[in-house]
């Protein structure tokens, strides 16, 4: 007889199990799926390029964020972490995939960048290896791969790691352009995430309603010769924590 549910974390892990094998994309076992994704570096994956997100570059150029401590969630091959380090940020970067971290570390060595890379589940590492407070937490494409119940973990990470006056920047699938638009409850009936969840600006404002909205807009479409990465099917959102 299984009667092991005692804490919120027990409930979250139980719900994770409903999404196998999709759970490989955000749980500690996610290295299996993402390692396969990152193994072939020659694949024509747009965000394999060594360019920062156009919105992230814009935040700095417009003075919306200034150098401090930064955490790059789901850093992949490290393109945004490298940009932040070049601007004078002290950067921690985390990803589930050892293959992605190895690639990011190679890029950092080539650039002479001092970045602390961490391999593992950001929710499990928060407060241990990922010790805040951070002036910026940046997420380029991690949030939309989380099932609805893991927003609780995401918000808990922000509560514990984002400094007063600090910023959350994220890009995620935009409703009407990319990702599944099923209601939250439907994902538990389907036992899958449909490749990722689409969000409306209203949903983002509600989920992060304890933060001040700085801006929510579509990411600009950047040409291949641009020095920045940008695709029009993502929201680019910036929020600020109160002091």
C-alpha positions in Angstrom: 0.0 0.0 0.0 1.4 3.4 -1.1 0.5 6.3 1.3 3.6 8.4 0.9 2.1 11.8 0.2 3.0 14.1 3.1 4.4 17.4 1.7 3.8 19.7 -1.2 7.1 18.4 -2.7 5.6 14.9 -2.5 2.6 16.1 -4.5 4.7 17.9 -7.1 6.8 14.7 -7.7 3.7 12.6 -8.0 2.3 15.0 -10.6 5.7 14.9 -12.4 5.2 11.2 -12.9 2.0 11.8 -14.9 4.0 13.4 -17.6 6.6 10.6 -18.4 8.4 10.8 -20.7 7.8 14.5 -21.0 9.1 14.9 -17.5 12.6 14.3 -18.9 12.5 17.9 -20.0 12.4 19.5 -16.6 13.2 16.9 -13.9 16.6 15.7 -12.7 16.4 12.9 -15.3 16.1 15.5 -18.1 19.7 15.0 -19.2 18.5 12.0 -21.2 16.3 14.0 -23.5 18.3 17.2 -23.6 21.7 15.4 -24.1 20.3 13.9 -27.2 19.1 17.3 -28.4 22.4 19.0 -27.8 24.7 16.2 -29.1 24.7 17.2 -32.7 26.0 20.8 -32.7 25.6 21.1 -36.5 21.8 20.8 -36.4 20.0 23.9 -37.8 18.6 24.9 -34.4 18.1 28.7 -34.3 19.2 29.1 -30.7 22.4 27.1 -31.1 24.0 30.4 -32.4 26.4 32.2 -30.2 24.2 35.3 -30.0 22.3 36.8 -27.1 18.5 37.3 -27.1 17.7 40.7 -28.7 15.5 41.6 -25.7 18.2 40.9 -23.2 20.6 43.1 -25.1 17.9 45.8 -25.3 17.3 45.7 -21.5 20.9 46.6 -20.9 21.2 49.1 -23.8 18.1 51.0 -22.4 19.4 50.9 -18.8 16.5 48.8 -17.6 19.0 46.4 -16.0 22.5 47.1 -14.9 25.4 44.7 -14.1 25.2 42.7 -10.9 24.7 39.1 -10.0 22.8 37.1 -12.6 21.4 33.6 -12.9 20.8 32.1 -16.3 18.1 29.4 -16.1 18.3 26.6 -18.7 21.4 28.2 -20.1 21.9 25.6 -22.9 25.2 26.3 -24.7 25.6 29.5 -22.7 25.0 32.3 -25.3 23.1 34.6 -22.9 25.4 33.8 -20.0 28.4 34.8 -22.1 26.8 38.1 -23.1 26.0 39.0 -19.5 29.5 38.1 -18.4 31.0 40.3 -21.2 28.9 43.2 -19.8 30.3 42.8 -16.3 27.7 40.6 -14.6 28.7 37.9 -12.2 27.0 34.9 -13.8 25.7 31.6 -12.5 24.3 29.4 -15.3 22.4 26.2 -14.9 21.1 23.5 -17.2 20.0 19.9 -16.8 22.1 18.6 -19.7 25.8 17.8 -19.1 26.3 18.0 -22.9 24.9 21.5 -23.0 27.1 22.5 -20.0 30.2 21.1 -21.7 29.5 23.1 -24.8 28.9 26.3 -22.7 32.1 25.8 -20.8 34.0 25.5 -24.1 32.5 28.7 -25.3 33.3 30.4 -22.0 37.0 29.3 -22.2 37.3 30.5 -25.8 35.9 33.9 -24.8 37.9 34.1 -21.5 34.6 34.5 -19.6 34.4 33.8 -15.9 31.1 32.0 -15.5 30.0 29.5 -12.8 28.2 26.6 -14.6 26.0 24.2 -12.7 24.6 21.0 -14.1 21.3 19.8 -12.6 17.7 20.8 -11.7 17.5 24.5 -10.8 14.7 23.8 -8.4 16.8 21.2 -6.5 20.0 23.4 -6.6 18.3 26.6 -5.4 19.7 27.6 -2.1 22.6 25.2 -2.4 24.8 25.7 -5.5 22.6 28.5 -6.7 22.8 30.9 -3.8 21.1 34.3 -4.3 20.3 37.0 -4.1 20.5 37.6 -7.8 19.9 41.0 -9.4 18.8 39.3 -12.6 17.2 35.9 -13.2 17.0 35.3 -16.9 15.1 32.4 -18.6 15.2 32.0 -22.3 12.8 29.2 -23.1 12.7 27.1 -19.9 9.4 28.3 -18.4 7.2 27.1 -21.3 8.5 23.6 -20.9 7.2 23.3 -17.3 3.9 21.6 -16.5 1.4 23.8 -14.6 2.2 22.5 -11.1 5.9 23.3 -11.5 5.0 27.0 -11.6 4.9 26.6 -7.9 8.5 25.5 -7.8 9.4 28.3 -10.2 7.8 31.0 -8.1 9.5 29.5 -5.0 12.9 29.8 -6.7 12.2 33.5 -7.4 11.0 34.1 -3.9 14.2 32.7 -2.5 16.8 33.9 -5.1 15.6 37.2 -6.6 17.0 40.2 -4.8 14.8 43.1 -3.8 14.7 45.4 -6.8 15.9 42.6 -9.0 14.5 41.6 -12.4 13.1 38.5 -13.9 13.5 38.4 -17.7 12.0 35.5 -19.7 11.0 34.5 -23.2 8.2 32.0 -23.7 5.8 30.7 -26.4 3.3 33.3 -27.4 -0.4 32.2 -27.7 -1.5 32.2 -31.3 2.0 31.7 -32.6 3.6 28.7 -30.9 2.9 26.1 -28.2 -0.2 24.4 -26.9 -3.2 26.5 -25.9 -5.0 23.7 -23.9 -6.2 24.7 -20.5 -4.1 23.6 -17.6 -6.3 20.8 -16.5 -6.2 19.2 -20.0 -2.5 18.5 -19.8 -3.1 16.1 -16.9 -5.8 14.3 -18.9 -3.4 14.2 -21.9 -0.3 13.2 -19.8 1.8 15.4 -22.1 2.7 19.0 -22.7 2.3 19.2 -26.5 5.8 20.4 -27.0 5.4 23.4 -24.6 2.8 25.7 -23.2 1.6 28.9 -24.9 1.0 32.0 -22.7 -1.0 35.2 -23.1 0.3 38.4 -21.6 -2.6 38.3 -19.1 -1.5 34.8 -17.9 2.0 36.0 -17.4 0.8 39.0 -15.5 -1.3 36.8 -13.2 1.4 34.2 -12.6 3.9 36.9 -11.7 1.5 39.3 -10.2 3.7 39.8 -7.1 6.3 41.4 -9.4 6.0 44.8 -11.2 5.7 44.5 -15.0 8.3 46.5 -16.8 7.3 45.3 -20.3 5.8 42.4 -22.2 6.2 42.4 -26.0 6.9 40.1 -28.8 10.5 39.2 -29.4 11.8 41.0 -32.6 12.5 38.8 -35.6 16.3 39.1 -36.2 17.9 38.4 -39.5 20.7 35.7 -39.8 23.4 38.4 -40.1 22.2 40.2 -36.9 24.4 40.1 -33.8 21.3 39.1 -31.8 18.9 36.2 -31.7 15.2 36.9 -32.1 12.1 35.0 -33.3 8.6 36.4 -33.4 6.8 33.5 -31.8 8.1 34.3 -28.3 7.0 36.8 -25.7 9.8 38.8 -24.2 8.8 39.8 -20.6 10.6 41.8 -18.0 9.4 42.0 -14.4 10.9 43.7 -11.3 10.7 42.7 -7.7 9.7 45.5 -5.2 12.3 46.8 -2.8 
